[in-house]
């Protein structure tokens, strides 16, 4: 990745990815009067309140009624509107998956949905509010694009890209402020991954906030003589097959990194691809088939194996398995 596309990681600002989402909706609404948002009682938390404040006539408060809201959004899209539905990931796509499947995806309705507070770093809210299965729930649905941007700037770009295409899109964000290390100039396109760091010994493929942890792990491993290629894959469906396969062929070993269950998420998508096109030893960093618990985000990431040290250990294991 070009130097102008990312910041010095020793000097990055902490910012909310969901703030980029909210700002992206407002920017879209300024250009297109058909953009609307549906609130689900936690509007300010998921940042759709930014559109409510800028264009109150284009905001619909649905209350705590996620299934109803998804059906309303489908109807709005079928008469030409571009509705954004956002709440916590455990509720959307968790609670309204049936309406998403039939009313939205089956109809190819132009609905954009966002699951905020995804991952275990929701922290004190505990297992009931830690969406760790949402990628699995969404990437299996026909016609649905699935995006998990890595920081504030990329979240805004992903939102803009989602609003400018015709068809359903799922956007995934965490709760906590995370390092904002990509720049306005950094490229983003649905279906494309970016090589954030070149290497020849092993490939790390990540999405969301853990991409930053992957880069930190790569720095640590470089001191030990291990050259790690780090790929940011915000587009989980569709995957950038060419970039991933080319890197796997070069390095011969792959580690997936995500704040999601190890089953059904980015790692599963990558392993399915490589099984067909370039089988390679692979390790999976993510939630190890468990529910979360209450705690501070950094404590939970360490306990359940999604921190920098866990990534380093996974890299060493997969390299040891190379033929």
C-alpha positions as CSV (number, residue, x, y, z in Angstrom):
1,X,0.0,0.0,0.0
2,X,1.3,3.5,-0.9
3,X,2.6,5.6,2.0
4,X,0.1,8.3,1.3
5,X,-2.7,5.8,2.0
6,X,-2.0,5.2,5.6
7,X,-0.7,7.1,8.6
8,X,2.2,6.5,11.0
9,X,0.7,3.9,13.4
10,X,2.5,5.6,16.3
11,X,0.5,8.8,15.8
12,X,-2.9,7.6,14.8
13,X,-6.1,9.1,16.3
14,X,-8.8,6.9,17.9
15,X,-12.1,7.3,16.1
16,X,-15.4,5.4,15.8
17,X,-16.0,3.5,12.6
18,X,-19.7,4.0,13.1
19,X,-19.1,7.8,13.0
20,X,-17.8,7.3,9.4
21,X,-21.0,5.3,8.7
22,X,-23.2,8.2,9.9
23,X,-21.3,10.8,8.1
24,X,-21.4,8.7,4.9
25,X,-25.2,8.5,5.0
26,X,-25.5,12.3,5.4
27,X,-23.1,12.8,2.4
28,X,-25.2,10.5,0.4
29,X,-28.4,12.2,1.4
30,X,-27.0,15.6,0.3
31,X,-26.6,14.2,-3.2
32,X,-29.7,12.0,-3.4
33,X,-33.1,12.9,-2.0
34,X,-34.2,9.3,-2.0
35,X,-31.8,8.4,0.8
36,X,-33.7,7.8,4.1
37,X,-32.8,6.2,7.5
38,X,-34.9,4.0,9.8
39,X,-34.2,4.4,13.5
40,X,-34.6,1.5,16.0
41,X,-34.5,3.3,19.4
42,X,-30.6,3.5,19.5
43,X,-30.3,6.0,16.7
44,X,-27.6,8.2,18.3
45,X,-25.5,5.2,19.2
46,X,-25.3,3.8,15.7
47,X,-25.0,7.4,14.2
48,X,-28.1,7.4,12.0
49,X,-29.0,10.4,14.2
50,X,-26.7,12.4,12.0
51,X,-29.1,12.0,9.1
52,X,-32.1,12.7,11.4
53,X,-30.6,16.0,12.5
54,X,-29.7,17.0,8.9
55,X,-32.8,15.8,7.2
56,X,-35.5,15.1,9.8
57,X,-38.2,14.6,7.1
58,X,-36.2,11.6,5.8
59,X,-35.9,9.8,9.1
60,X,-38.4,7.2,10.3
61,X,-38.3,6.1,14.0
62,X,-39.5,2.5,14.2
63,X,-38.8,1.9,17.8
64,X,-37.6,-1.5,19.1
65,X,-39.2,-3.4,16.2
66,X,-36.3,-4.7,14.1
67,X,-38.4,-7.1,12.0
68,X,-41.0,-4.5,11.2
69,X,-38.3,-2.0,10.3
70,X,-36.7,-4.4,7.8
71,X,-40.1,-5.0,6.1
72,X,-40.7,-1.2,6.0
73,X,-37.3,-0.7,4.4
74,X,-38.0,-3.3,1.8
75,X,-41.2,-1.6,0.9
76,X,-39.6,1.8,0.7
77,X,-36.9,0.5,-1.6
78,X,-39.5,-1.0,-3.9
79,X,-40.9,2.5,-4.5
80,X,-37.6,4.1,-5.2
81,X,-36.2,5.0,-1.8
82,X,-32.7,4.0,-0.6
83,X,-33.3,3.1,3.1
84,X,-30.5,2.5,5.7
85,X,-31.5,0.4,8.6
86,X,-29.0,0.3,11.5
87,X,-29.0,-1.1,15.0
88,X,-26.8,-3.5,17.0
89,X,-25.6,-6.5,15.0
90,X,-27.3,-9.0,17.3
91,X,-30.6,-7.4,16.3
92,X,-29.8,-6.7,12.6
93,X,-29.2,-9.1,11.0
94,X,-29.7,-11.3,14.1
95,X,-33.4,-10.7,15.0
96,X,-34.7,-9.7,11.6
97,X,-32.9,-12.3,9.5
98,X,-36.1,-13.8,8.1
99,X,-37.3,-10.4,6.8
100,X,-33.8,-9.8,5.4
101,X,-33.8,-13.1,3.6
102,X,-37.3,-12.9,2.0
103,X,-38.4,-9.2,1.9
104,X,-34.9,-7.9,1.0
105,X,-32.6,-10.4,-0.5
106,X,-35.2,-12.5,-2.4
107,X,-36.5,-9.3,-4.0
108,X,-33.1,-7.8,-4.6
109,X,-34.4,-4.8,-2.7
110,X,-32.1,-1.8,-2.5
111,X,-31.8,-1.8,1.3
112,X,-28.6,-1.0,3.2
113,X,-28.4,-2.5,6.7
114,X,-25.8,-1.9,9.3
115,X,-24.9,-4.0,12.3
116,X,-23.0,-1.9,14.8
117,X,-21.5,-3.0,18.1
118,X,-20.3,-6.2,16.4
119,X,-17.6,-8.4,17.9
120,X,-16.5,-9.1,21.4
121,X,-15.1,-5.6,22.0
122,X,-18.6,-4.5,22.8
123,X,-17.2,-5.3,26.2
124,X,-19.4,-4.8,29.3
125,X,-22.6,-5.3,27.4
126,X,-21.8,-9.0,27.5
127,X,-22.7,-12.1,25.4
128,X,-26.2,-11.0,24.5
129,X,-25.0,-7.9,22.7
130,X,-21.8,-9.3,21.2
131,X,-22.5,-10.1,17.6
132,X,-20.1,-12.8,16.6
133,X,-22.2,-14.7,14.1
134,X,-23.4,-11.9,11.8
135,X,-21.0,-12.4,8.9
136,X,-22.0,-16.1,8.8
137,X,-25.7,-15.0,8.8
138,X,-25.3,-12.6,6.0
139,X,-22.7,-14.0,3.6
140,X,-24.8,-17.1,3.0
141,X,-27.7,-15.0,1.6
142,X,-28.0,-14.7,-2.2
143,X,-27.7,-11.1,-3.6
144,X,-26.3,-9.6,-0.4
145,X,-23.0,-7.8,-0.3
146,X,-21.1,-8.0,3.0
147,X,-18.6,-5.3,4.1
148,X,-16.5,-5.0,7.3
149,X,-14.3,-1.9,7.0
150,X,-11.2,-1.5,9.1
151,X,-11.5,2.0,10.5
152,X,-13.3,5.3,10.4
153,X,-12.2,6.5,7.0
154,X,-12.9,3.1,5.4
155,X,-16.3,2.9,7.0
156,X,-17.3,6.1,5.4
157,X,-16.1,5.0,2.0
158,X,-17.9,1.6,2.4
159,X,-21.1,3.5,3.3
160,X,-20.8,5.7,0.2
161,X,-20.1,2.7,-2.0
162,X,-23.1,0.9,-0.6
163,X,-25.4,3.8,-1.2
164,X,-24.3,4.2,-4.8
165,X,-25.0,0.7,-6.0
166,X,-28.4,-1.0,-6.5
167,X,-29.0,-3.9,-4.3
168,X,-28.8,-5.0,-0.6
169,X,-25.6,-4.4,1.4
170,X,-24.6,-5.3,4.9
171,X,-22.1,-3.1,6.7
172,X,-20.4,-4.2,10.0
173,X,-18.9,-2.0,12.6
174,X,-17.6,-2.3,16.2
175,X,-18.5,-0.2,19.2
176,X,-15.1,1.1,20.4
177,X,-13.0,3.9,19.0
178,X,-10.2,2.2,17.1
179,X,-7.0,3.5,15.4
180,X,-7.9,5.5,12.3
181,X,-4.8,4.6,10.2
182,X,-6.1,4.8,6.6
183,X,-6.3,8.1,4.8
184,X,-8.8,9.9,2.6
185,X,-6.6,8.9,-0.4
186,X,-6.6,5.2,0.3
187,X,-8.6,3.2,-2.3
188,X,-11.8,1.4,-1.6
189,X,-14.0,-0.6,-3.8
190,X,-16.5,-3.4,-3.2
191,X,-14.9,-6.7,-4.2
192,X,-11.3,-5.5,-3.7
193,X,-8.8,-6.1,-1.0
194,X,-5.7,-4.1,-0.3
195,X,-2.2,-5.2,0.5
196,X,-1.3,-3.1,3.5
197,X,2.2,-4.7,3.9
198,X,4.2,-6.9,1.6
199,X,5.9,-10.1,2.6
200,X,7.0,-13.5,1.4
201,X,6.8,-15.9,4.4
202,X,3.1,-15.9,5.4
203,X,-0.1,-14.0,4.5
204,X,-2.4,-12.5,7.1
205,X,-5.9,-11.7,5.8
206,X,-8.1,-9.6,8.1
207,X,-11.1,-7.4,8.3
208,X,-12.4,-4.8,10.7
209,X,-10.5,-3.4,13.6
210,X,-8.2,-6.4,13.9
211,X,-6.4,-5.5,10.7
212,X,-4.5,-3.0,12.9
213,X,-3.6,-5.7,15.3
214,X,-2.4,-7.8,12.3
215,X,-0.1,-5.0,11.3
216,X,1.3,-4.7,14.8
217,X,1.9,-8.4,14.8
218,X,3.7,-8.1,11.5
219,X,6.0,-5.5,12.9
220,X,6.8,-7.7,15.8
221,X,7.5,-10.7,13.6
222,X,9.7,-8.6,11.3
223,X,12.1,-8.2,14.2
224,X,12.4,-12.0,14.2
225,X,13.1,-12.1,10.5
226,X,9.6,-13.2,9.4
227,X,8.2,-11.2,6.5
228,X,4.4,-11.1,6.7
229,X,2.1,-10.0,4.0
230,X,-1.0,-8.2,5.5
231,X,-4.1,-8.0,3.4
232,X,-7.1,-5.9,4.4
233,X,-10.3,-7.6,3.1
234,X,-13.2,-5.3,3.9
235,X,-15.2,-6.9,1.1
236,X,-16.1,-10.3,2.5
237,X,-18.7,-11.0,-0.1
238,X,-17.6,-10.7,-2.9
239,X,-14.0,-11.6,-2.0
240,X,-11.1,-10.3,-4.0
241,X,-10.1,-13.8,-5.2
242,X,-7.2,-12.7,-7.3
243,X,-5.4,-10.8,-4.6
244,X,-5.9,-13.6,-2.0
245,X,-4.9,-16.5,-4.2
246,X,-1.9,-14.6,-5.6
247,X,-0.6,-13.9,-2.1
248,X,-1.3,-17.5,-0.9
249,X,0.7,-18.8,-3.8
250,X,3.6,-16.5,-3.0
251,X,3.8,-17.2,0.7
252,X,2.4,-20.7,1.0
253,X,0.7,-20.1,4.4
254,X,-2.3,-18.1,5.5
255,X,-3.8,-16.8,8.7
256,X,-7.3,-15.2,8.9
257,X,-8.0,-12.6,11.5
258,X,-11.4,-11.4,12.5
259,X,-13.6,-10.4,15.5
260,X,-16.1,-13.1,14.7
261,X,-16.7,-16.8,15.2
262,X,-14.0,-18.8,13.4
263,X,-16.9,-20.7,11.7
264,X,-18.7,-19.0,8.8
265,X,-16.8,-15.7,8.7
266,X,-14.0,-14.3,6.7
267,X,-11.7,-17.2,7.5
268,X,-14.3,-19.7,6.2
269,X,-14.7,-17.7,3.0
270,X,-11.0,-17.6,2.4
271,X,-10.5,-21.3,3.2
272,X,-13.4,-22.2,0.8
273,X,-11.6,-20.1,-1.9
274,X,-8.2,-21.6,-1.3
275,X,-9.6,-25.2,-1.2
276,X,-10.7,-24.7,-4.8
277,X,-7.8,-22.6,-6.2
278,X,-4.7,-23.0,-4.0
279,X,-4.7,-25.2,-1.0
280,X,-2.4,-24.0,1.7
281,X,-1.8,-24.4,5.5
282,X,-4.2,-22.1,7.3
283,X,-4.8,-20.9,10.8
284,X,-7.9,-19.1,12.1
285,X,-7.8,-16.2,14.6
286,X,-11.3,-15.4,15.8
287,X,-13.8,-16.4,18.4
288,X,-13.2,-20.1,19.3
289,X,-16.8,-21.4,19.1
290,X,-17.9,-19.7,22.3
291,X,-20.2,-17.0,23.6
292,X,-18.5,-13.9,25.1
293,X,-18.9,-12.3,28.5
294,X,-18.8,-8.9,30.1
295,X,-15.4,-7.3,30.4
296,X,-13.1,-4.6,29.1
297,X,-12.5,-4.9,25.3
298,X,-8.8,-5.5,25.6
299,X,-9.3,-8.1,28.3
300,X,-11.8,-10.0,26.2
301,X,-9.7,-9.9,23.0
302,X,-6.8,-11.4,25.0
303,X,-8.8,-14.0,26.8
304,X,-10.5,-15.3,23.6
305,X,-7.5,-15.1,21.4
306,X,-7.9,-12.1,19.1
307,X,-5.0,-9.9,20.2
308,X,-1.5,-9.3,18.8
309,X,0.2,-12.0,20.6
310,X,-2.3,-14.6,19.5
311,X,-1.8,-13.5,15.9
312,X,2.0,-13.9,16.3
313,X,1.5,-17.4,17.7
314,X,-0.8,-18.4,14.8
315,X,1.7,-17.1,12.2
316,X,4.5,-19.3,13.8
317,X,2.2,-22.3,13.9
318,X,1.2,-22.0,10.2
319,X,4.8,-21.4,9.1
320,X,5.8,-24.6,10.9
321,X,3.2,-26.5,8.8
322,X,4.5,-25.3,5.4
323,X,5.8,-28.1,3.3
